[in-house]
Amino acid sequence: MSVLHTLGILTHPDKEWESIRAEDESTTKLYLTHVILLAIIPAAAAFYGTTQVGWQIGDGDFIKLTQSSALQLCILFYAAMLSGIYILGKFIDYFAATYGVAETEHKGIALAAYTATPLFLVGAIAIYPVLWVNMLAGVVAVCWSVYLLYEGLPILMKIPEDRGFMFATSVLTVGLTMLVGLFAISVIVWSVGIGPEYTH
């Protein structure tokens, strides 16, 4: 059902959140049928885009990564996406009681996974690494994900919209903090020699 949820969450999110809540799928099934598959899209697109197409700064030559370097970075990126969904989902479940969510309604990983769907899908644009195009597409995907978060959290957790709004704002704050943390980790990883290597 997760593949159908992927389309539904983009076209009729209200009904789809209700369907996701009723289905109550396990974390393993959610990862196998949704997260693992969709997270491949931006990783694979980035690998192709950085090794075969390259990007250009001004009127300079196209810059490309070596295949080994791009593969290494894309695997790390893929792992970061998989672990990020899990960690954010666990955070949601941990703080759910604060906002009056019944223990039986803890569906944090499902919320994190389906909310990230637009970000996974728009990652396909990395196949053509033009900065302004990628930035514009990224902004649209982030806006849609934020909308899904605010719309879906009260439905999935069965709480009033006012509490859902406050809870969703907390989740968004943690998500942004995790993003900053990811950038910091990237700098550390690069400093120990797993940085990009360019073709000549």
C-alpha positions, -999 to +999 in steps of 0.1 A: +000+000+000+029+024+005+034+030-032-003+040-034+002+063-004+030+080-022+007+092-050-022+098-026-002+120-002+005+144-031-029+145-047-054+142-018-034+144+015-064+146+039-079+113+027-045+097+025-035+106+061-067+089+072-059+058+052-023+057+066-037+060+101-062+031+095-036+009+079-011+010+109+018-006+090+050-017+108+082+003+106+099-026+087+071-026+061+072+012+058+109+012+052+108-017+027+079-004+006+084+033+009+115+049+025+142+026+011+128+029-025+122+067-025+155+076-009+173+059-038+159+086-062+179+116-049+210+095-043+210+079-077+202+112-094+230+130-076+255+102-086+246+105-123+244+143-122+277+149-106+296+122-126+281+124-160+266+159-164+285+181-139+278+217-129+291+250-142+301+281-123+297+312-145+312+306-179+338+282-166+342+245-175+318+219-162+329+204-129+324+166-123+332+142-095+351+110-099+328+080-098+344+066-066+341+099-048+305+104-059+296+069-050+311+073-015+292+106-009+259+093-023+260+062-001+266+085+029+238+107+018+215+077+014+223+064+048+217+099+063+182+100+047+173+066+061+186+073+096+172+108+096+136+096+090+140+071+118+155+095+143+129+122+135+101+096+138+114+085+172+115+121+183+079+126+173+068+095+193+089+105+223+072+139+226+038+127+216+025+123+251+033+160+258+006+170+233-020+145+245-014+117+219-025+083+231+003+057+232-016+036+206-015+065+182+023+069+181+030+069+144+060+092+143+081+073+117+051+071+093+046+108+097+083+116+091+084+092+061+053+104+043+060+140+050+094+137+033+079+122+002+080+155-019+117+159-009+125+124-020+107+128-053+121+162-062+156+148-056+153+134-092+162+169-104+198+164-091+203+145-124+206+179-140+227+199-114+219+235-122+220+255-090+190+278-095+168+250-109+177+227-080+171+255-055+137+264-069+126+228-070+139+223-034+119+253-021+087+240-037+093+205-022+101+219+013+069+240+012+048+210+003+065+189+030+058+215+056+021+216+045+019+178+047+034+180+083+009+205+095-020+189+077-012+153+086+000+154+122-034+161+139-051+135+116-024+108+121-021+114+159-058+120+165-054+153+184-071+187+180-058+210+153-045+236+178-024+211+196-014+196+163-002+230+151+021+234+181+034+198+178+041+202+141+060+234+148+082+215+173+088+188+148+097+214+121+122+230+145+138+196+153+140+188+115+158+221+108+182+214+137+189+180+123+196+196+089+221+220+105+237+190+123+240+171+090+259+201+075+282+200+105+288+163+102+295+168+065+323+192+073+338+168+098+336+139+073+353+160+047+380+170+071+389+133+076+394+127+039+360+116+026+355+148+007+347+152-030+374+144-056+371+162-090+379+149-124+405+168-144 
